[in-house]
Amino acid sequence: MTVKTRPRIDIQSVFRLTELADYIIPFTIRAICDLGVADHLAEGPRTVEELAEATGTHAPSLHRALRALACKGIFTETEQGVFDLTPLAQPLRSDHPVSLRAAYPLLVPDIEAWAAFDHSIRTGQASFDGVHGRGYWEYMADHPDDSARFDASQQAATRLELRTSLPAYDWAALRTLVDVGGGNGAFLGGILAKIPSLRGTVFDLPHVVAGAHERLADYGVSERCEVVGGSFFEEIPAGAGGYLLKRILYGWDDEHALALLRAVRKAMRQDSRLLILEPVVRTGNEFDVGKLYDLLLLCMVGGGARSQEHIEGLLAEAGLRLERTVPTLMFPILEIVPS
């Protein structure tokens, strides 16, 4: 008679999986960001009672939230009921150079879409559309409060992208740059502020670029930057030295991505450069932020991050070719020329 041996249980893997599957900490971080708790610790440790008064919260509940984050290295309880910032908590301050306070909004429509993410895996369609009966951008256009919080989260990402992209590429060599799908102009404004010889154009849908004038003025670059409204599937401002697609292409399926690339190619001169700045999926089991963004896009808009080979195939169909890939600490810059 053969006696079956029980498989060895790797308890550390069980604990690690439990940690990875936990949504308690991510949601708590977002709530603490919304309350602005880190701002009130900028000058040093404070008691929970002081923090609760400053943030309009229930002191015992705030204590419970902060001690849970402290066990993950986000905040530290220096003595009973007294909390201070840690290096992980510093970027949650509003005045931090790369503040992430607004980067993690608790948007109810997003949470509802994630709760139905199995729909995306089953069908390949955005669960957001299935839950809300319309696409992400249509929904945001009708919900200005959610749209404003989403925009703020994108501005937080833009600050990181500026810091990693500015030193990686010779932006001045372009002389003129059109940010296609440039939103409120935060990224292009940051580029122009550092490159005085560069001129630019923020191009996006009219209601999207409505706030760009104010943002460009904040950067002090209004005289060197135009704001143009329109659809990038139709006609893009022509004749610039450079065109930028920053986290735009990956939000569309191949059919729409190809139409966009063709519109850009039509606008380019023969010596123009197209720069694509977005996650690129790599093969293998190593950590790759592109694979995470890929799921976010699948859930929310139905697009997806692509491999370099996939992108090159679309470029070829649009009359473009990849000249080189410039690595950065965040996303690579794909420099593309007419073929």
QUIHUDA-V92580 format. One line per field, one symbol per residue. ss: DSSP state (a for helix, b for strand, c for the rest). phi: phi as a letter, one per 30 degrees, with the letter a starting at -180 (. if undefined). psi: psi as a letter, one per 20 degrees, with the letter a starting at -180 (. if undefined). A space follows every 50 residues. Layout:
ss = ???
phi = ???
psi = ???
//
This chain:
ss = ccccccccccaaaaaaaaaaaccaaaaaaaaaaaacaaaaaccccbbaaa aaaaacccaaaaaaaaaaaacccccbbbbccbbbccaaaacccccccccc aaaccccaaaaaaaacaaaaaaacccaaaaaacccaaaaaaacaaaaaaa aaaaaaaaaaaaaaaaaaccaaaacbbbbbcccccaaaaaaaaaccccbb bbbbccccaaaaaaaaaaaccaaabbbbbccccccccccccbbbbbccaa accaaaaaaaaaaaaaacccccbbbbbccbbcccccccaaaaaaaaaaaa cccccbbaaaaaaaaaaccbbbbbbbccccccbbbbbbc
phi = .dcdcdddcddddddddeddddcddeddeddddediddddcdckdbdddd ddddcibdedddeddddddddcicibcdaeibbbdceddeddddcdebec ecdbdccedddddddcdeddddcicddedddciadedddddcbedddddd edddddddeddddcdeddbdddddibbcddidididdddddddcbddccb bcbaeedddecdeddddedibedcbdbbclcddcbceciddbbbcchced dbdeddddddddddedddddcdbccccadbdcdjcdebddddeedededc bidldcddddddddeddcibbddaccdbdccdcccbbdd
psi = ppopqpqppnhhhggghgghipjggghgggghghikghhjjhjaqqqhgg hgghilroghhgggghhghhijjorpohrojpqrqrhhhgiiqhjqhlpj gjimqnoghgghghikhhgghhijqphgghgijrrghgghhinhghghhg ghhhhghhgghghhhgiiqmhhhhgqpoookjcjjgghghghhinhiqqr pppaqghgjhjhggghhhikjhijpqppqrpjifpqpqjrhqppnolghi jqrhghgghghhhghhhqrhjrpppporqppqrrjqpohhhghghggggg iibqqqrhggghgggghjkrqpgrpoqrieqqoopqrq.
//
